[in-house]
Amino acid sequence: MKPLVIVGAGGHGREAHDIAVAVNEVNPSFELVGFLDDALSPGDPAAPHTATILGGIDWLESHAVAFVPAVGSPELRRLIVQRFPHHEVADLIHPTATIGSHVSHGPGLIMAAGSRVTHAVTLGQHVHINVNSTISHDCRVGDFVTITPGVHLSGSVTLHDEVWMGIGSSAIQGVTVGARSVVGAGAAIIHDVPPDTTTVGVPGRPAHHREDTE
Ligand SMILES: CC(C)(COP(=O)(O)OP(=O)(O)OC[C@H]1O[C@@H](n2cnc3c(N)ncnc32)[C@H](O)[C@@H]1OP(=O)(O)O)[C@@H](O)C(=O)NCCC(=O)NCCS
């Protein structure tokens, strides 16, 4: 059993904990040590009861245990990983998730219940695929990409690093979504999306460019 801490005790982190529990029921793998969360104090009565709040992220500096960053923000996930490059990172793949043949993935993969990756898909590091999302053949998904529930990618879609796909969004075959772009809830991507762009609607159109507001 691998001692494991989950970084982030928000909704996403608590879901990740549930996945680890589900994995253990089928194949005992993890000793669930607790959560790390900068926004909660150890023993915080508001904290979730599924596992102990051990402290903030600094706790990892003095503990050489495996961790999984379970926060939805791609950028925050990257910052956490960059801070602890020598710690072991775990994958959390729910027993009901499925992975086809010729799939490669980096460390820190989280696949929630019912998510499916089919044939010849490449996933970068710390990709999160939430419940009932599907990634079809030959897709290329970059590092720190977040795929929220009910997202569907057709074949040969490319998502560059740190893309965030909103709930129920989809992409037709062959399109590319540029790095750090956000796809809004329910959007249908039918054309390539440039980097740093928020796209909404059906068909997907730019809603707002971050450079406009920064
Ligand atoms: C796309 C999103 C990130 C935009 O957030 P934002 O940058 O704060 O944008 P705003 O709310 O200011 O909206 C900008 C414009 O886009 C429209 N818009 C926002 N989200 C939209 C969506 N999902 N579909 C269609 N239009 C949308 C707004 O109506 C607004 O248009 P208007 O100026 O004509 O009124 C957000 O609305 C969204 O869809 N988030 C996804 C949430 C989600 O999937 N959560 C899953 C968690 S597991």
The ligand as an ORCA input file, in Angstrom:
! r2SCAN-3c Opt
* xyz 0 1
  C     -17.102     30.239    -20.278
  C     -16.999     30.779    -18.848
  C     -15.702     30.307    -18.226
  C     -17.027     32.287    -19.044
  O     -16.735     32.919    -17.878
  P     -16.358     34.504    -17.914
  O     -15.068     34.708    -18.611
  O     -16.488     34.968    -16.510
  O     -17.428     35.136    -18.879
  P     -18.766     35.937    -18.542
  O     -19.571     35.204    -17.528
  O     -18.374     37.355    -18.276
  O     -19.528     35.833    -19.931
  C     -19.000     36.412    -21.115
  C     -20.021     36.238    -22.207
  O     -20.103     34.845    -22.562
  C     -21.436     34.342    -22.332
  N     -21.266     32.989    -21.774
  C     -20.571     32.656    -20.657
  N     -20.572     31.314    -20.505
  C     -21.292     30.819    -21.516
  C     -21.625     29.501    -21.886
  N     -21.187     28.445    -21.184
  N     -22.366     29.330    -23.004
  C     -22.788     30.388    -23.728
  N     -22.479     31.671    -23.426
  C     -21.754     31.881    -22.332
  C     -22.055     35.310    -21.376
  O     -23.468     35.304    -21.520
  C     -21.434     36.605    -21.804
  O     -22.041     37.044    -22.998
  P     -22.687     38.496    -23.102
  O     -21.540     39.448    -22.881
  O     -23.244     38.532    -24.481
  O     -23.694     38.552    -22.026
  C     -18.142     30.275    -17.939
  O     -19.341     30.960    -18.169
  C     -18.399     28.788    -18.121
  O     -19.118     28.305    -19.026
  N     -17.814     28.013    -17.214
  C     -17.915     26.575    -17.263
  C     -18.359     26.051    -15.901
  C     -18.181     24.557    -15.815
  O     -18.201     23.854    -16.798
  N     -17.946     24.071    -14.617
  C     -17.663     22.664    -14.442
  C     -17.080     22.454    -13.084
  S     -16.859     20.728    -12.780
*
